[in-house]
Amino acid sequence: MTDITLSLILTAIGLATVFSALLLFLLSISLLMKAFRDKEDEPVAVAADIAPVPAPVVEKEKLPRTVELTDVDERTAATIMAIISNETDIPLNELRFRAIRLSKED
């Protein structure tokens, strides 16, 4: 046999091995998908000994407050609040804004 014939045979064997492995992966994945798809249709059993988690208690101070806007639109007020939160490194939900007013220059 010549070197070209031998290399073609080895190439064919290598390609057949790779494609058969890919086919095996495809079949196994499709079987797993069918197995899990069948289990999704069944209702999930809930353990009786697990107590339901109570809803978090919202303190009066953590309720959202309204901000009094004077001569300022909501978009500008939101931008000002975001800038203050960013510059002070304090999360926006921990800051309290009572009022935002436009400063009148003389």
Sequence and secondary structure as in RCSB ss.txt:
>XXXX:A:sequence
MTDITLSLILTAIGLATVFSALLLFLLSISLLMKAFRDKEDEPVAVAADIAPVPAPVVEKEKLPRTVELTDVDER
TAATIMAIISNETDIPLNELRFRAIRLSKED
>XXXX:A:secstr
  HHHHHHHHHHHHHHHHHHHHHHHHHHHHHHHHHHHHHHHS     TT          GGGS    EEES  HH
HHHHHHHHHHHHHT  GGG    EEE     
